[in-house]
Amino acid sequence: MTTTPSSEALPRVRLRKREERRIRAGHLWVFSNEIDTARTPLKGLEPGSDVVLEDSTGRPLGVGYVNPASLIAVRLVGRDPAHPLSRSLLVHRLKVALSLRERLYGAPFYRLVYGESDGLPGLVVDRFGEVLVAQLLTAGMERHREEVVAALEKVLRPRTIVLRNDSAIRGLEGLERYVEVALGEAPEAVALEENGVRFEAPLLSGQKTGWYYDHRDNRSALAPLVAGRRVLDLFSYIGGWGVQAAAFGAERVTCVDGSNPALDQVMVNARLNGVEGRVETVHGDVFDALKALKEEERYDVVIADPPAFIKRRKDHKAGLAAYARLNQLAMRLLARDGILVSASCSWHLGRDELRQLLLSRARHLSRNLVIVRQGHQGGDHPVHPAIPETDYLKAFTCRVLPA
């Protein structure tokens, strides 16, 4: 197990003059161009090692960990240099995070740790009852991997801990990608319940941690809109939206996805809830499927919840065009008085920008569009008010009518 040095023994990283304002305002990231590398060279520091951050005069601003190879060179874990990242700090932060989730949810199915918003930058943990799935996304968290696992064991006493460290984000930190079972034995799938609907999610082979808890509240809001209706779920994955729509009383649900294993799991989840007779799947590229459907099908509700089309700022133009195309094709499939649920997990696509895009595509089709609900990520993905990047999820529920 890694031994955490005292704060007096930690290397110092000093900011350039007038670069501390954002940090004092609450942000936890320090970019490489904000550091006075003449006075505190980064090259000699080990990626992930603990450091004390100082302002330009040498006054301490906090403690965190460093990665000289990353654009985000330092991530703070606290303001008191006496308490660097350690097993005891991890245990404390996990207990604080757990107390919030237990106040919000009656069952142990939620995002337990959401990085910076829970004071643990670079760490994500999803809970599926006695099974925990963790992602260590930074060199600092990877360096403290043993302490992370030990802290999770101490606080939650799980049966299984899986490290899903296969995210492309790790490449930005110079880290290898891997999946490993750190505790116990990993089942092929984990059970969970959301909004009273049962699911099984693939543990080792599914997307991200196997499930997306962030849309829980937005999916709950489907209930009054889908009863007795025809529903189209685009980019359905394993049926988080579509199976819930069927469970909420939809007449027929069509789930479209490019993954056959995901669609097989849609039907498993439909059977778990006794709605398999009202759920069908379409395999293939979603855009191709939309073109094929537009001449013969009309739906009362269309759900468009794609993967992030804009992962980096330089992808903005092409990603914006993809969102516009998707939503226009989705609107064309709506019945005369239809509901479009349009979502985006791209932080680089702003809420106002998506709203304007929806209006533009509706007007292009000579439709009137009004927004009846604006959705966000759930409470287990709390937003850090000083870190805009933690507020990423958008979901607009729109009524679309003929002009």
C-alpha positions in Angstrom: 0.0 0.0 0.0 1.3 3.5 -0.9 2.5 5.5 2.1 1.4 9.1 2.0 4.2 11.6 3.0 3.5 14.4 5.4 2.6 17.8 3.9 6.1 19.2 4.9 7.7 16.6 2.7 5.5 17.2 -0.4 6.9 19.0 -3.4 5.5 22.5 -4.0 3.9 23.7 -7.3 3.7 27.5 -7.6 1.3 29.4 -9.7 2.3 32.3 -11.9 1.3 35.8 -10.8 -2.4 36.5 -10.8 -3.3 32.9 -11.7 -4.9 32.0 -8.4 -8.2 33.7 -8.7 -10.1 30.7 -10.2 -8.6 28.4 -7.6 -9.6 30.7 -4.7 -13.1 30.9 -6.3 -13.5 27.1 -5.8 -12.2 25.4 -8.9 -10.0 22.3 -8.4 -8.0 22.2 -11.6 -4.7 23.9 -12.4 -3.7 24.0 -16.1 -0.1 23.6 -17.1 0.2 27.2 -18.5 -0.8 28.6 -15.1 2.2 27.2 -13.3 5.5 29.1 -12.8 7.7 26.3 -14.2 10.8 28.4 -13.8 10.4 28.3 -10.1 8.8 25.0 -9.8 9.7 22.7 -12.7 7.2 20.0 -13.4 9.4 17.6 -15.3 11.0 16.1 -12.2 7.6 15.2 -10.6 6.2 11.7 -10.9 2.8 11.5 -12.6 0.1 11.2 -9.9 2.4 12.2 -7.0 1.0 14.4 -4.2 1.9 18.1 -4.2 1.1 21.3 -2.3 -0.2 24.1 -4.5 1.0 27.7 -3.8 0.1 31.1 -5.1 2.8 33.3 -6.7 4.0 34.5 -3.3 4.4 31.0 -1.8 1.2 30.9 0.3 -0.4 27.5 0.2 -3.7 27.2 -1.7 -4.3 23.5 -1.2 -3.1 20.0 -1.7 -3.6 17.7 -4.6 -1.8 15.5 -7.2 0.2 16.4 -10.3 0.6 15.1 -13.8 3.3 16.9 -15.8 2.1 15.2 -19.0 -1.5 16.4 -18.7 -3.1 19.7 -19.7 -4.7 19.6 -16.3 -1.4 19.6 -14.4 -2.8 19.6 -10.8 -6.1 18.5 -9.3 -6.8 19.6 -5.8 -8.3 17.2 -3.2 -8.4 19.7 -0.3 -7.5 23.2 0.9 -5.6 22.0 4.0 -2.0 21.0 3.0 -1.9 18.8 6.2 -4.4 16.4 4.6 -3.1 15.0 1.2 -4.9 12.2 -0.5 -4.8 9.1 1.7 -6.9 6.2 2.8 -8.3 8.1 5.7 -9.3 11.1 3.5 -10.8 8.7 1.0 -12.8 7.0 3.8 -14.1 10.4 5.0 -15.1 11.6 1.5 -16.8 8.3 0.7 -18.8 8.5 3.9 -19.9 12.0 3.0 -20.8 11.0 -0.5 -22.7 7.9 0.8 -24.8 10.0 3.2 -26.1 12.1 0.4 -27.1 9.1 -1.8 -28.8 7.4 1.1 -30.9 10.6 1.7 -31.8 10.7 -2.0 -32.5 7.1 -2.8 -34.3 4.2 -1.0 -32.3 1.5 -2.7 -28.5 1.0 -3.2 -28.4 1.8 -7.0 -26.8 5.1 -7.8 -23.5 6.9 -8.6 -21.7 6.8 -5.3 -18.8 9.1 -6.3 -18.9 11.7 -9.0 -15.3 13.0 -9.1 -14.7 16.6 -8.3 -18.3 17.2 -7.0 -17.5 14.7 -4.2 -14.1 16.0 -3.5 -12.4 13.1 -5.3 -11.2 14.3 -8.7 -10.5 11.5 -11.1 -12.7 8.9 -9.3 -16.1 7.6 -10.4 -17.9 4.8 -8.5 -21.3 3.3 -9.4 -23.1 1.1 -6.9 -25.2 -1.9 -7.8 -26.1 -3.2 -4.4 -23.2 -5.2 -3.1 -21.2 -4.7 -6.4 -19.2 -1.5 -7.0 -17.8 -0.5 -10.3 -15.0 2.1 -10.1 -13.2 4.2 -12.7 -9.8 5.6 -11.9 -9.4 8.2 -14.6 -6.3 10.1 -13.6 -2.7 9.3 -12.7 -3.3 10.5 -9.2 -6.1 8.1 -8.5 -4.3 5.3 -10.3 -1.3 5.9 -8.0 -3.6 5.6 -5.0 -5.5 2.6 -6.4 -4.9 0.3 -3.4 -6.1 3.0 -0.9 -9.2 3.5 -3.1 -10.1 -0.2 -3.0 -9.3 -0.4 0.8 -11.5 2.6 1.5 -14.4 1.2 -0.5 -14.1 -2.0 1.4 -14.1 -0.3 4.7 -17.1 2.0 4.0 -19.4 -0.3 2.1 -18.3 -3.9 2.7 -19.1 -4.8 -0.9 -19.1 -8.3 -2.3 -17.3 -7.3 -5.5 -15.3 -4.3 -6.7 -14.6 -4.0 -10.4 -12.2 -1.5 -11.9 -13.5 -0.5 -15.3 -10.3 1.4 -16.2 -10.9 1.1 -20.0 -12.0 4.7 -20.6 -10.3 6.7 -23.4 -9.9 9.6 -21.0 -7.1 7.7 -19.3 -5.1 8.2 -22.5 -5.0 11.9 -21.8 -3.2 11.1 -18.5 -0.7 8.7 -20.2 -2.4 5.7 -18.5 -3.0 2.2 -19.9 -6.6 0.9 -20.2 -7.7 -2.3 -18.4 -10.5 -4.0 -16.7 -9.8 -5.9 -13.5 -11.7 -7.4 -10.6 -10.2 -6.0 -7.4 -12.4 -7.8 -5.0 -14.5 -11.0 -5.1 -15.9 -12.5 -8.3 -17.6 -10.5 -11.0 -20.9 -11.8 -12.4 -21.7 -11.4 -16.1 -24.5 -8.9 -15.2 -25.6 -6.9 -12.2 -29.2 -6.3 -11.1 -30.5 -2.9 -10.5 -33.8 -1.1 -10.1 -34.7 2.4 -11.4 -38.0 4.1 -11.0 -39.6 0.8 -10.0 -38.4 -1.0 -13.1 -35.9 -3.9 -13.0 -32.8 -4.3 -15.1 -29.7 -6.3 -15.6 -26.6 -4.5 -16.8 -23.5 -6.1 -18.3 -20.7 -5.6 -15.8 -17.5 -6.3 -17.7 -18.5 -5.7 -21.3 -21.1 -2.9 -21.1 -20.6 0.8 -21.8 -18.9 2.9 -19.1 -19.7 1.2 -15.8 -22.6 -0.8 -17.4 -25.4 1.6 -16.7 -26.2 5.4 -17.0 -27.7 6.6 -13.7 -27.6 10.2 -14.7 -30.9 10.1 -16.6 -32.9 8.5 -13.8 -35.1 11.6 -13.2 -35.6 12.3 -16.9 -36.7 8.7 -17.5 -39.1 9.0 -14.6 -40.7 12.0 -16.3 -41.7 9.7 -19.2 -44.5 8.1 -17.2 -47.4 10.5 -18.0 -46.3 10.9 -21.6 -46.1 7.3 -22.9 -49.1 5.4 -21.6 -51.0 3.9 -24.5 -48.5 5.5 -27.0 -46.0 4.3 -29.6 -42.5 5.1 -28.6 -39.2 5.1 -30.5 -36.0 4.8 -28.4 -32.9 5.8 -30.4 -29.4 4.8 -29.3 -31.3 2.6 -26.8 -28.3 0.7 -25.4 -29.9 -1.9 -23.0 -33.3 -0.2 -22.8 -33.0 2.3 -20.0 -35.5 4.6 -21.7 -37.4 2.1 -23.8 -38.1 -0.6 -21.3 -39.2 2.0 -18.7 -41.5 3.4 -21.3 -43.1 0.0 -21.8 -43.3 -0.5 -18.0 -45.0 2.9 -17.8 -47.7 1.6 -20.2 -46.6 2.3 -23.7 -48.5 0.5 -26.4 -45.4 -0.4 -28.4 -41.7 0.5 -28.0 -39.1 0.2 -30.7 -35.5 0.2 -29.5 -32.8 1.1 -32.1 -29.1 0.5 -31.5 -25.9 -0.5 -33.4 -25.0 -3.3 -30.9 -26.6 -6.7 -31.1 -25.5 -7.7 -27.5 -27.1 -4.5 -26.2 -30.4 -5.2 -28.0 -30.4 -8.8 -26.7 -30.1 -7.3 -23.3 -33.1 -5.0 -24.1 -35.2 -8.1 -24.5 -33.8 -9.6 -21.3 -34.8 -6.5 -19.4 -38.2 -6.4 -21.1 -38.9 -10.0 -19.9 -37.8 -9.1 -16.4 -40.7 -6.6 -16.3 -43.2 -8.7 -18.2 -43.4 -6.3 -21.2 -41.6 -8.3 -23.9 -44.7 -8.4 -26.0 -44.7 -4.6 -26.4 -41.0 -4.2 -27.1 -39.2 -4.7 -30.4 -35.6 -4.0 -31.5 -34.0 -2.7 -34.7 -30.3 -3.3 -35.2 -28.2 -1.0 -37.2 -26.8 2.5 -37.6 -29.4 4.9 -36.0 -29.2 7.4 -38.9 -29.8 4.7 -41.5 -32.7 3.3 -39.4 -34.3 6.8 -39.2 -34.1 7.1 -43.0 -35.7 3.7 -43.5 -38.5 4.4 -41.0 -39.5 7.8 -42.1 -41.7 6.7 -45.0 -43.7 4.1 -43.1 -43.7 4.8 -39.4 -45.0 7.5 -37.0 -44.5 7.6 -33.3 -46.1 9.5 -30.5 -42.9 9.8 -28.6 -39.3 9.8 -29.9 -36.4 9.6 -27.5 -33.0 10.8 -28.9 -30.3 10.2 -26.3 -27.1 9.8 -28.4 -23.5 9.3 -27.2 -21.5 12.5 -27.0 -21.1 13.8 -30.5 -18.8 16.6 -29.3 -16.1 15.1 -27.1 -13.5 17.8 -27.7 -13.8 21.5 -28.5 -12.4 20.9 -32.0 -15.3 18.4 -32.7 -17.9 21.2 -32.2 -18.8 21.9 -35.8 -19.2 18.3 -36.9 -20.9 17.3 -33.7 -23.4 20.2 -33.9 -24.3 19.1 -37.4 -24.9 15.5 -36.1 -27.2 16.7 -33.4 -29.1 18.8 -35.9 -29.5 15.9 -38.3 -30.6 13.5 -35.6 -33.2 15.8 -34.2 -34.6 16.8 -37.6 -35.0 13.1 -38.6 -36.6 12.3 -35.2 -39.1 15.1 -35.6 -40.1 13.8 -39.1 -41.1 10.5 -37.4 -43.4 12.1 -34.9 -47.2 11.9 -35.2 -49.2 15.1 -35.5 -49.1 15.9 -31.8 -45.9 14.3 -30.8 -43.3 14.4 -28.0 -39.6 14.6 -28.6 -37.2 13.9 -25.8 -33.8 15.3 -26.9 -30.8 14.8 -24.8 -27.1 15.5 -24.9 -24.2 14.5 -22.7 -21.7 16.7 -24.5 -20.4 19.4 -22.2 -19.2 21.3 -25.2 -22.8 21.7 -26.4 -24.4 24.3 -24.2 -28.0 24.1 -23.0 -29.0 27.3 -24.9 -27.3 26.0 -28.0 -29.3 22.8 -27.9 -32.5 24.7 -27.3 -31.8 26.9 -30.3 -30.9 23.9 -32.4 -34.3 22.3 -31.6 -36.1 25.4 -32.6 -34.2 25.7 -35.8 -34.9 22.1 -36.9 -38.6 22.5 -36.0 -38.9 25.7 -38.1 -37.0 24.0 -40.9 -39.8 21.3 -41.0 -42.5 24.0 -40.5 -43.4 22.7 -37.1 -44.1 24.5 -33.9 -42.1 23.3 -30.9 -42.6 24.1 -27.2 -40.5 22.9 -24.4 -42.5 21.3 -21.6 -39.7 20.1 -19.4 -36.0 20.8 -19.1 -34.0 18.0 -17.5 -30.6 17.7 -15.8 -28.5 15.0 -14.3 -29.7 13.4 -11.1 -28.7 14.2 -7.6 -26.1 11.5 -7.5 -24.3 13.5 -10.1 -24.1 16.8 -8.1 -22.9 19.9 -9.8 -19.9 21.7 -8.4 -20.8 25.4 -8.8 -17.2 26.5 -9.4 -16.6 23.7 -12.1 -18.9 24.1 -15.1 -17.6 20.9 -16.5 -19.6 18.9 -13.8 -22.9 20.2 -15.3 -23.0 18.3 -18.5 -26.4 16.6 -19.0 -29.3 18.2 -20.9 -32.7 16.8 -21.7 -35.5 18.7 -23.3 -39.0 17.3 -23.5 -40.7 19.0 -26.4 -44.2 19.0 -27.8 -44.1 19.2 -31.6 -47.2 20.4 -33.6 -47.9 21.3 -37.2 -47.3 25.0 -37.9 
